Amino acid sequence: MKRHVEIFTANCPVCDPVVSMVKDLACDQCEITVYDLVKQCNDKACLSKLKAYGINRVPAIAVNGLLLDCCKNQEVTKDDLTRAGVGQA
């Protein structure tokens, strides 16, 4: 059974090792698609997938249409920043 692995990346020093790791681990049953969100894709499908998966941080990986648990971090919020003291004298 083929596995479709989608990698969402910003083509940066944090993302690049993850892309390499996935490619190194991939087998003949893995079909890998890398979405470089900086360059984006011609038809902008990568951006709609980003929203559909609820991706707020990269790198992020989905396998067979499901975002991996390790990639389900929540987005940075104003409350997070305020609790950390940002914007406070």
DRENTIDO-553895 format. One record per residue: residue in one letter; x, y, z of N, C-alpha, C, O in turn. Coordinates in nm, 4 decimals, decimal comma. Layout:
REM DRENTIDO-553895
[site A [X Y Z] [X Y Z] [X Y Z] [X Y Z]];
...
This chain:
REM DRENTIDO-553895
[site M [0,0846 -0,1171 0,0000] [0,0000 0,0000 0,0000] [0,0900 0,1246 0,0000] [0,1771 0,1394 0,0858]];
[site K [0,0682 0,2109 -0,0946] [0,1451 0,3354 -0,1046] [0,1085 0,4288 0,0094] [-0,0066 0,4348 0,0527]];
[site R [0,2094 0,5019 0,0573] [0,1887 0,6061 0,1565] [0,2233 0,7388 0,0921] [0,3315 0,7547 0,0357]];
[site H [0,1321 0,8339 0,1003] [0,1588 0,9670 0,0463] [0,2060 1,0544 0,1618] [0,1309 1,0819 0,2554]];
[site V [0,3303 1,0970 0,1539] [0,3924 1,1787 0,2572] [0,4049 1,3211 0,2040] [0,4701 1,3452 0,1024]];
[site E [0,3414 1,4147 0,2740] [0,3483 1,5551 0,2348] [0,4300 1,6295 0,3401] [0,4001 1,6236 0,4594]];
[site I [0,5336 1,6994 0,2941] [0,6194 1,7755 0,3837] [0,5995 1,9232 0,3529] [0,6129 1,9665 0,2385]];
[site F [0,5676 1,9994 0,4562] [0,5517 2,1444 0,4433] [0,6749 2,2089 0,5057] [0,7050 2,1861 0,6229]];
[site T [0,7452 2,2886 0,4279] [0,8723 2,3439 0,4706] [0,8846 2,4904 0,4327] [0,8156 2,5391 0,3431]];
[site A [0,9740 2,5599 0,5028] [1,0067 2,6979 0,4683] [1,1458 2,7035 0,4059] [1,2033 2,8110 0,3890]];
[site N [1,1997 2,5844 0,3715] [1,3307 2,5748 0,3080] [1,4363 2,6482 0,3918] [1,5109 2,7320 0,3411]];
[site C [1,4403 2,6142 0,5220] [1,5296 2,6827 0,6152] [1,6155 2,5810 0,6897] [1,5939 2,4606 0,6757]];
[site P [1,7120 2,6269 0,7683] [1,8000 2,5355 0,8405] [1,7288 2,4468 0,9426] [1,7836 2,3439 0,9823]];
[site V [1,6099 2,4832 0,9854] [1,5335 2,3985 1,0771] [1,4559 2,2928 0,9985] [1,4458 2,1781 1,0421]];
[site C [1,4019 2,3302 0,8847] [1,3200 2,2393 0,8040] [1,4033 2,1400 0,7227] [1,3665 2,0232 0,7108]];
[site D [1,5140 2,1859 0,6675] [1,5918 2,1030 0,5750] [1,6326 1,9679 0,6335] [1,6225 1,8675 0,5630]];
[site P [1,6785 1,9600 0,7599] [1,7131 1,8287 0,8146] [1,5926 1,7345 0,8257] [1,6068 1,6131 0,8115]];
[site V [1,4760 1,7903 0,8508] [1,3550 1,7072 0,8594] [1,3207 1,6508 0,7219] [1,2849 1,5336 0,7099]];
[site V [1,3313 1,7330 0,6193] [1,3061 1,6862 0,4821] [1,4039 1,5742 0,4492] [1,3644 1,4717 0,3937]];
[site S [1,5301 1,5929 0,4827] [1,6316 1,4901 0,4563] [1,6010 1,3621 0,5328] [1,6144 1,2528 0,4778]];
[site M [1,5599 1,3740 0,6592] [1,5280 1,2568 0,7398] [1,4132 1,1777 0,6792] [1,4195 1,0550 0,6712]];
[site V [1,3087 1,2470 0,6365] [1,1947 1,1784 0,5753] [1,2391 1,1064 0,4486] [1,2033 0,9908 0,4264]];
[site K [1,3165 1,1745 0,3665] [1,3639 1,1128 0,2419] [1,4531 0,9928 0,2702] [1,4470 0,8930 0,1983]];
[site D [1,5360 1,0013 0,3742] [1,6229 0,8887 0,4101] [1,5430 0,7694 0,4605] [1,5796 0,6547 0,4347]];
[site L [1,4343 0,7955 0,5321] [1,3516 0,6886 0,5875] [1,2540 0,6293 0,4863] [1,2056 0,5176 0,5042]];
[site A [1,2260 0,7033 0,3821] [1,1244 0,6608 0,2848] [1,1622 0,5291 0,2187] [1,2796 0,4988 0,1973]];
[site C [1,0595 0,4526 0,1874] [1,0785 0,3258 0,1169] [1,0100 0,3352 -0,0199] [0,9585 0,4401 -0,0585]];
[site D [1,0110 0,2248 -0,0907] [0,9496 0,2217 -0,2236] [0,7991 0,2486 -0,2184] [0,7391 0,2879 -0,3185]];
[site Q [0,7392 0,2274 -0,1025] [0,5948 0,2472 -0,0883] [0,5586 0,3913 -0,0506] [0,4411 0,4242 -0,0344]];
[site C [0,6604 0,4765 -0,0368] [0,6371 0,6150 0,0030] [0,6469 0,7084 -0,1166] [0,7462 0,7088 -0,1893]];
[site E [0,5437 0,7860 -0,1351] [0,5428 0,8912 -0,2371] [0,5537 1,0233 -0,1628] [0,4644 1,0592 -0,0860]];
[site I [0,6623 1,0955 -0,1852] [0,6896 1,2170 -0,1088] [0,6622 1,3410 -0,1929] [0,7061 1,3518 -0,3074]];
[site T [0,5886 1,4337 -0,1333] [0,5659 1,5645 -0,1937] [0,6159 1,6693 -0,0957] [0,5754 1,6702 0,0206]];
[site V [0,7037 1,7575 -0,1420] [0,7566 1,8638 -0,0575] [0,6951 1,9955 -0,1039] [0,7051 2,0329 -0,2208]];
[site Y [0,6319 2,0641 -0,0104] [0,5738 2,1952 -0,0392] [0,6622 2,3017 0,0243] [0,6660 2,3142 0,1467]];
[site D [0,7327 2,3777 -0,0570] [0,8144 2,4891 -0,0103] [0,7227 2,6096 0,0004] [0,6838 2,6679 -0,1009]];
[site L [0,6883 2,6467 0,1216] [0,5901 2,7532 0,1423] [0,6453 2,8915 0,1133] [0,5690 2,9873 0,1004]];
[site V [0,7766 2,9031 0,1029] [0,8352 3,0318 0,0650] [0,8117 3,0554 -0,0839] [0,7682 3,1631 -0,1247]];
[site K [0,8408 2,9538 -0,1641] [0,8200 2,9648 -0,3087] [0,6739 2,9450 -0,3450] [0,6263 2,9965 -0,4462]];
[site Q [0,6037 2,8704 -0,2622] [0,4655 2,8288 -0,2848] [0,4563 2,7449 -0,4122] [0,5561 2,7266 -0,4818]];
[site C [0,3415 2,6958 -0,4416] [0,3245 2,6145 -0,5602] [0,2467 2,6951 -0,6640] [0,1741 2,7887 -0,6305]];
[site N [0,2630 2,6576 -0,7881] [0,2023 2,7348 -0,8973] [0,0521 2,7526 -0,8828] [-0,0011 2,8608 -0,9074]];
[site D [-0,0165 2,6453 -0,8425] [-0,1626 2,6531 -0,8344] [-0,2129 2,6891 -0,6942] [-0,3336 2,6908 -0,6698]];
[site K [-0,1204 2,7177 -0,6025] [-0,1522 2,7562 -0,4641] [-0,2217 2,6454 -0,3861] [-0,2786 2,6715 -0,2801]];
[site A [-0,2182 2,5219 -0,4365] [-0,2790 2,4091 -0,3652] [-0,2118 2,3877 -0,2307] [-0,2759 2,3445 -0,1349]];
[site C [-0,0815 2,4181 -0,2235] [-0,0098 2,3995 -0,0970] [-0,0687 2,4895 0,0125] [-0,0728 2,4502 0,1291]];
[site L [-0,1133 2,6070 -0,0237] [-0,1719 2,6970 0,0760] [-0,3082 2,6473 0,1233] [-0,3413 2,6603 0,2411]];
[site S [-0,3869 2,5907 0,0329] [-0,5165 2,5369 0,0752] [-0,4963 2,4123 0,1613] [-0,5729 2,3892 0,2549]];
[site K [-0,3941 2,3318 0,1310] [-0,3638 2,2148 0,2134] [-0,3168 2,2586 0,3517] [-0,3515 2,1966 0,4522]];
[site L [-0,2389 2,3644 0,3562] [-0,1905 2,4197 0,4822] [-0,3086 2,4517 0,5734] [-0,3082 2,4167 0,6914]];
[site K [-0,4086 2,5178 0,5182] [-0,5284 2,5530 0,5951] [-0,6095 2,4292 0,6304] [-0,6565 2,4159 0,7434]];
[site A [-0,6262 2,3389 0,5348] [-0,7069 2,2194 0,5581] [-0,6488 2,1331 0,6707] [-0,7233 2,0772 0,7513]];
[site Y [-0,5179 2,1228 0,6758] [-0,4526 2,0441 0,7806] [-0,4407 2,1211 0,9121] [-0,4111 2,0620 1,0159]];
[site G [-0,4634 2,2515 0,9085] [-0,4507 2,3325 1,0290] [-0,3061 2,3541 1,0709] [-0,2760 2,3641 1,1898]];
[site I [-0,2172 2,3611 0,9734] [-0,0746 2,3773 1,0014] [-0,0455 2,5225 1,0378] [-0,0811 2,6151 0,9649]];
[site N [0,0199 2,5400 1,1524] [0,0570 2,6730 1,1989] [0,2079 2,6884 1,2128] [0,2574 2,7991 1,2338]];
[site R [0,2810 2,5779 1,2011] [0,4263 2,5804 1,2150] [0,4867 2,4822 1,1160] [0,4252 2,3822 1,0790]];
[site V [0,6077 2,5132 1,0744] [0,6804 2,4225 0,9866] [0,8144 2,3887 1,0503] [0,8660 2,4687 1,1284]];
[site P [0,8718 2,2747 1,0203] [0,8227 2,1779 0,9247] [0,7018 2,1026 0,9788] [0,6861 2,0865 1,0999]];
[site A [0,6183 2,0577 0,8891] [0,5020 1,9773 0,9243] [0,4893 1,8652 0,8214] [0,5233 1,8815 0,7042]];
[site I [0,4397 1,7513 0,8686] [0,4301 1,6337 0,7816] [0,2918 1,5716 0,7951] [0,2402 1,5537 0,9054]];
[site A [0,2334 1,5394 0,6810] [0,1082 1,4652 0,6771] [0,1340 1,3352 0,6020] [0,2046 1,3331 0,5012]];
[site V [0,0762 1,2275 0,6523] [0,0882 1,0969 0,5871] [-0,0518 1,0472 0,5574] [-0,1357 1,0364 0,6469]];
[site N [-0,0758 1,0174 0,4318] [-0,2069 0,9711 0,3862] [-0,3194 1,0651 0,4300] [-0,4268 1,0210 0,4709]];
[site G [-0,2928 1,1940 0,4207] [-0,3956 1,2930 0,4484] [-0,4162 1,3273 0,5943] [-0,5092 1,4007 0,6276]];
[site L [-0,3304 1,2752 0,6836] [-0,3437 1,3036 0,8262] [-0,2169 1,3708 0,8771] [-0,1064 1,3195 0,8593]];
[site L [-0,2342 1,4853 0,9403] [-0,1215 1,5564 0,9980] [-0,0689 1,4756 1,1162] [-0,1461 1,4335 1,2023]];
[site L [0,0626 1,4541 1,1204] [0,1214 1,3782 1,2308] [0,1015 1,4517 1,3622] [0,1015 1,5748 1,3656]];
[site D [0,0845 1,3765 1,4711] [0,0627 1,4367 1,6024] [0,1751 1,5320 1,6406] [0,1503 1,6345 1,7040]];
[site C [0,2974 1,4995 1,6029] [0,4113 1,5846 1,6386] [0,4046 1,7207 1,5692] [0,4769 1,8130 1,6066]];
[site C [0,3195 1,7333 1,4698] [0,3102 1,8574 1,3924] [0,1856 1,9383 1,4252] [0,1564 2,0371 1,3579]];
[site K [0,1129 1,8978 1,5269] [-0,0125 1,9641 1,5620] [0,0040 2,0703 1,6684] [-0,0876 2,0945 1,7470]];
[site N [0,1197 2,1338 1,6717] [0,1421 2,2414 1,7682] [0,0469 2,3557 1,7385] [0,0122 2,3833 1,6237]];
[site Q [0,0071 2,4190 1,8432] [-0,0843 2,5305 1,8251] [-0,0087 2,6540 1,7814] [0,1122 2,6652 1,8013]];
[site E [-0,0803 2,7449 1,7226] [-0,0194 2,8686 1,6766] [0,0154 2,9583 1,7948] [-0,0407 2,9445 1,9035]];
[site V [0,1076 3,0493 1,7722] [0,1430 3,1490 1,8720] [0,0267 3,2474 1,8810] [-0,0217 3,2978 1,7796]];
[site T [-0,0169 3,2736 2,0028] [-0,1299 3,3646 2,0212] [-0,0866 3,4888 2,0979] [0,0205 3,4925 2,1584]];
[site K [-0,1711 3,5888 2,0939] [-0,1466 3,7123 2,1682] [-0,1390 3,6815 2,3176] [-0,0568 3,7388 2,3891]];
[site D [-0,2249 3,5907 2,3645] [-0,2241 3,5525 2,5060] [-0,0908 3,4891 2,5454] [-0,0377 3,5185 2,6525]];
[site D [-0,0363 3,4024 2,4598] [0,0942 3,3412 2,4875] [0,2001 3,4490 2,5060] [0,2796 3,4442 2,5998]];
[site L [0,2002 3,5458 2,4159] [0,2995 3,6518 2,4216] [0,2823 3,7391 2,5460] [0,3798 3,7760 2,6115]];
[site T [0,1574 3,7713 2,5772] [0,1292 3,8534 2,6946] [0,1725 3,7825 2,8227] [0,2334 3,8437 2,9104]];
[site R [0,1410 3,6531 2,8332] [0,1815 3,5742 2,9515] [0,3337 3,5708 2,9658] [0,3851 3,5618 3,0773]];
[site A [0,4055 3,5779 2,8545] [0,5511 3,5761 2,8574] [0,6088 3,7147 2,8853] [0,7304 3,7294 2,8977]];
[site G [0,5234 3,8161 2,8952] [0,5681 3,9498 2,9292] [0,5933 4,0403 2,8100] [0,6376 4,1539 2,8270]];
[site V [0,5663 3,9924 2,6911] [0,5863 4,0767 2,5721] [0,4874 4,1920 2,5745] [0,3679 4,1718 2,5963]];
[site G [0,5372 4,3124 2,5521] [0,4520 4,4303 2,5495] [0,4259 4,4903 2,6856] [0,3469 4,5838 2,6985]];
[site Q [0,4917 4,4375 2,7870] [0,4724 4,4885 2,9225] [0,6018 4,5538 2,9698] [0,7108 4,5000 2,9507]];
[site A [0,5879 4,6684 3,0304] [0,7060 4,7423 3,0798] [0,7674 4,6748 3,1994] [0,8669 4,7232 3,2533]];
